[in-house]
Amino acid sequence: MTGEAGEVADLIKKGIYHQQGIDQPKLKKELGDVMWYLSALCTEFGFTLEEVMQQNIDKLKARFPEGYDPERTTFRDGEAS
């Protein structure tokens, strides 16, 4: 999964920082690969994708109760990520 995520990051890097544009069909393919591995891991450990996503939503709501704040991303006072 990390290899596929790296491919996604590389496409974004080239698209934004190297100003080459983002190859959306290739990005979609690589995101699908990441999702396949994520789904396989969830299956292996008995999680559903919905449970994992909801846990992340709950964590972000607790971290940003008033909505997203860039300042809160730099100092989280010992919060777990």
PyMOL CGO cylinders between C-alpha atoms (Angstrom):
from pymol import cmd
from pymol.cgo import CYLINDER

trace = [
    CYLINDER, 0.00, 0.00, 0.00, 2.83, 2.40, 0.77, 0.3, 1, 1, 1, 1, 1, 1,
    CYLINDER, 2.83, 2.40, 0.77, 4.28, 1.89, -2.69, 0.3, 1, 1, 1, 1, 1, 1,
    CYLINDER, 4.28, 1.89, -2.69, 0.95, 2.75, -4.30, 0.3, 1, 1, 1, 1, 1, 1,
    CYLINDER, 0.95, 2.75, -4.30, 0.50, 5.76, -1.99, 0.3, 1, 1, 1, 1, 1, 1,
    CYLINDER, 0.50, 5.76, -1.99, 3.97, 6.86, -3.05, 0.3, 1, 1, 1, 1, 1, 1,
    CYLINDER, 3.97, 6.86, -3.05, 2.88, 6.72, -6.68, 0.3, 1, 1, 1, 1, 1, 1,
    CYLINDER, 2.88, 6.72, -6.68, -0.10, 8.95, -5.82, 0.3, 1, 1, 1, 1, 1, 1,
    CYLINDER, -0.10, 8.95, -5.82, 2.21, 11.37, -4.00, 0.3, 1, 1, 1, 1, 1, 1,
    CYLINDER, 2.21, 11.37, -4.00, 4.59, 11.43, -6.96, 0.3, 1, 1, 1, 1, 1, 1,
    CYLINDER, 4.59, 11.43, -6.96, 1.77, 12.27, -9.38, 0.3, 1, 1, 1, 1, 1, 1,
    CYLINDER, 1.77, 12.27, -9.38, 0.64, 15.11, -7.10, 0.3, 1, 1, 1, 1, 1, 1,
    CYLINDER, 0.64, 15.11, -7.10, 4.22, 16.37, -6.68, 0.3, 1, 1, 1, 1, 1, 1,
    CYLINDER, 4.22, 16.37, -6.68, 4.81, 16.43, -10.43, 0.3, 1, 1, 1, 1, 1, 1,
    CYLINDER, 4.81, 16.43, -10.43, 1.43, 17.98, -11.04, 0.3, 1, 1, 1, 1, 1, 1,
    CYLINDER, 1.43, 17.98, -11.04, 1.68, 20.77, -8.49, 0.3, 1, 1, 1, 1, 1, 1,
    CYLINDER, 1.68, 20.77, -8.49, 5.32, 21.49, -7.78, 0.3, 1, 1, 1, 1, 1, 1,
    CYLINDER, 5.32, 21.49, -7.78, 6.73, 20.66, -11.19, 0.3, 1, 1, 1, 1, 1, 1,
    CYLINDER, 6.73, 20.66, -11.19, 3.71, 22.28, -12.85, 0.3, 1, 1, 1, 1, 1, 1,
    CYLINDER, 3.71, 22.28, -12.85, 3.19, 19.34, -15.19, 0.3, 1, 1, 1, 1, 1, 1,
    CYLINDER, 3.19, 19.34, -15.19, -0.53, 19.04, -14.57, 0.3, 1, 1, 1, 1, 1, 1,
    CYLINDER, -0.53, 19.04, -14.57, -2.17, 16.03, -12.98, 0.3, 1, 1, 1, 1, 1, 1,
    CYLINDER, -2.17, 16.03, -12.98, -2.85, 12.99, -15.14, 0.3, 1, 1, 1, 1, 1, 1,
    CYLINDER, -2.85, 12.99, -15.14, -6.31, 12.32, -13.71, 0.3, 1, 1, 1, 1, 1, 1,
    CYLINDER, -6.31, 12.32, -13.71, -6.87, 8.91, -15.32, 0.3, 1, 1, 1, 1, 1, 1,
    CYLINDER, -6.87, 8.91, -15.32, -3.52, 7.71, -13.92, 0.3, 1, 1, 1, 1, 1, 1,
    CYLINDER, -3.52, 7.71, -13.92, -4.29, 9.28, -10.52, 0.3, 1, 1, 1, 1, 1, 1,
    CYLINDER, -4.29, 9.28, -10.52, -7.63, 7.50, -10.46, 0.3, 1, 1, 1, 1, 1, 1,
    CYLINDER, -7.63, 7.50, -10.46, -5.90, 4.18, -11.25, 0.3, 1, 1, 1, 1, 1, 1,
    CYLINDER, -5.90, 4.18, -11.25, -3.33, 4.65, -8.48, 0.3, 1, 1, 1, 1, 1, 1,
    CYLINDER, -3.33, 4.65, -8.48, -6.00, 5.70, -5.96, 0.3, 1, 1, 1, 1, 1, 1,
    CYLINDER, -6.00, 5.70, -5.96, -7.86, 2.51, -6.86, 0.3, 1, 1, 1, 1, 1, 1,
    CYLINDER, -7.86, 2.51, -6.86, -4.72, 0.53, -6.08, 0.3, 1, 1, 1, 1, 1, 1,
    CYLINDER, -4.72, 0.53, -6.08, -4.42, 2.25, -2.69, 0.3, 1, 1, 1, 1, 1, 1,
    CYLINDER, -4.42, 2.25, -2.69, -8.09, 1.50, -1.99, 0.3, 1, 1, 1, 1, 1, 1,
    CYLINDER, -8.09, 1.50, -1.99, -7.61, -2.17, -2.92, 0.3, 1, 1, 1, 1, 1, 1,
    CYLINDER, -7.61, -2.17, -2.92, -4.81, -2.55, -0.39, 0.3, 1, 1, 1, 1, 1, 1,
    CYLINDER, -4.81, -2.55, -0.39, -6.77, -0.62, 2.24, 0.3, 1, 1, 1, 1, 1, 1,
    CYLINDER, -6.77, -0.62, 2.24, -9.77, -2.85, 1.70, 0.3, 1, 1, 1, 1, 1, 1,
    CYLINDER, -9.77, -2.85, 1.70, -7.59, -5.97, 1.90, 0.3, 1, 1, 1, 1, 1, 1,
    CYLINDER, -7.59, -5.97, 1.90, -6.10, -4.78, 5.21, 0.3, 1, 1, 1, 1, 1, 1,
    CYLINDER, -6.10, -4.78, 5.21, -9.56, -4.04, 6.60, 0.3, 1, 1, 1, 1, 1, 1,
    CYLINDER, -9.56, -4.04, 6.60, -10.70, -7.52, 5.62, 0.3, 1, 1, 1, 1, 1, 1,
    CYLINDER, -10.70, -7.52, 5.62, -7.62, -9.12, 7.17, 0.3, 1, 1, 1, 1, 1, 1,
    CYLINDER, -7.62, -9.12, 7.17, -8.21, -7.38, 10.51, 0.3, 1, 1, 1, 1, 1, 1,
    CYLINDER, -8.21, -7.38, 10.51, -12.00, -7.61, 10.56, 0.3, 1, 1, 1, 1, 1, 1,
    CYLINDER, -12.00, -7.61, 10.56, -12.68, -3.91, 10.04, 0.3, 1, 1, 1, 1, 1, 1,
    CYLINDER, -12.68, -3.91, 10.04, -15.13, -2.42, 7.58, 0.3, 1, 1, 1, 1, 1, 1,
    CYLINDER, -15.13, -2.42, 7.58, -14.18, 0.58, 5.48, 0.3, 1, 1, 1, 1, 1, 1,
    CYLINDER, -14.18, 0.58, 5.48, -17.15, 2.37, 7.02, 0.3, 1, 1, 1, 1, 1, 1,
    CYLINDER, -17.15, 2.37, 7.02, -15.82, 1.79, 10.56, 0.3, 1, 1, 1, 1, 1, 1,
    CYLINDER, -15.82, 1.79, 10.56, -12.39, 3.09, 9.63, 0.3, 1, 1, 1, 1, 1, 1,
    CYLINDER, -12.39, 3.09, 9.63, -13.82, 6.17, 7.91, 0.3, 1, 1, 1, 1, 1, 1,
    CYLINDER, -13.82, 6.17, 7.91, -16.20, 6.92, 10.79, 0.3, 1, 1, 1, 1, 1, 1,
    CYLINDER, -16.20, 6.92, 10.79, -13.40, 6.64, 13.33, 0.3, 1, 1, 1, 1, 1, 1,
    CYLINDER, -13.40, 6.64, 13.33, -11.40, 9.16, 11.29, 0.3, 1, 1, 1, 1, 1, 1,
    CYLINDER, -11.40, 9.16, 11.29, -14.39, 11.52, 11.02, 0.3, 1, 1, 1, 1, 1, 1,
    CYLINDER, -14.39, 11.52, 11.02, -14.94, 11.31, 14.79, 0.3, 1, 1, 1, 1, 1, 1,
    CYLINDER, -14.94, 11.31, 14.79, -11.24, 12.03, 15.43, 0.3, 1, 1, 1, 1, 1, 1,
    CYLINDER, -11.24, 12.03, 15.43, -11.27, 15.08, 13.15, 0.3, 1, 1, 1, 1, 1, 1,
    CYLINDER, -11.27, 15.08, 13.15, -14.50, 16.41, 14.67, 0.3, 1, 1, 1, 1, 1, 1,
    CYLINDER, -14.50, 16.41, 14.67, -12.90, 16.17, 18.12, 0.3, 1, 1, 1, 1, 1, 1,
    CYLINDER, -12.90, 16.17, 18.12, -9.72, 17.83, 16.90, 0.3, 1, 1, 1, 1, 1, 1,
    CYLINDER, -9.72, 17.83, 16.90, -11.50, 20.62, 15.00, 0.3, 1, 1, 1, 1, 1, 1,
    CYLINDER, -11.50, 20.62, 15.00, -14.87, 21.14, 16.75, 0.3, 1, 1, 1, 1, 1, 1,
    CYLINDER, -14.87, 21.14, 16.75, -15.21, 24.61, 15.23, 0.3, 1, 1, 1, 1, 1, 1,
    CYLINDER, -15.21, 24.61, 15.23, -14.09, 23.45, 11.77, 0.3, 1, 1, 1, 1, 1, 1,
    CYLINDER, -14.09, 23.45, 11.77, -10.64, 23.14, 10.24, 0.3, 1, 1, 1, 1, 1, 1,
    CYLINDER, -10.64, 23.14, 10.24, -7.99, 25.49, 11.62, 0.3, 1, 1, 1, 1, 1, 1,
    CYLINDER, -7.99, 25.49, 11.62, -4.47, 25.37, 10.11, 0.3, 1, 1, 1, 1, 1, 1,
    CYLINDER, -4.47, 25.37, 10.11, -2.99, 26.56, 13.42, 0.3, 1, 1, 1, 1, 1, 1,
    CYLINDER, -2.99, 26.56, 13.42, -4.33, 23.44, 15.16, 0.3, 1, 1, 1, 1, 1, 1,
    CYLINDER, -4.33, 23.44, 15.16, -2.40, 21.24, 12.73, 0.3, 1, 1, 1, 1, 1, 1,
    CYLINDER, -2.40, 21.24, 12.73, 0.99, 22.58, 13.87, 0.3, 1, 1, 1, 1, 1, 1,
    CYLINDER, 0.99, 22.58, 13.87, 0.44, 22.14, 17.62, 0.3, 1, 1, 1, 1, 1, 1,
    CYLINDER, 0.44, 22.14, 17.62, -1.93, 19.48, 18.85, 0.3, 1, 1, 1, 1, 1, 1,
    CYLINDER, -1.93, 19.48, 18.85, -0.91, 19.43, 22.53, 0.3, 1, 1, 1, 1, 1, 1,
    CYLINDER, -0.91, 19.43, 22.53, -0.09, 15.73, 22.64, 0.3, 1, 1, 1, 1, 1, 1,
    CYLINDER, -0.09, 15.73, 22.64, -3.09, 14.52, 20.65, 0.3, 1, 1, 1, 1, 1, 1,
    CYLINDER, -3.09, 14.52, 20.65, -2.73, 11.18, 18.92, 0.3, 1, 1, 1, 1, 1, 1,
    CYLINDER, -2.73, 11.18, 18.92, -2.90, 11.34, 15.17, 0.3, 1, 1, 1, 1, 1, 1,
]
cmd.load_cgo(trace, "trace")
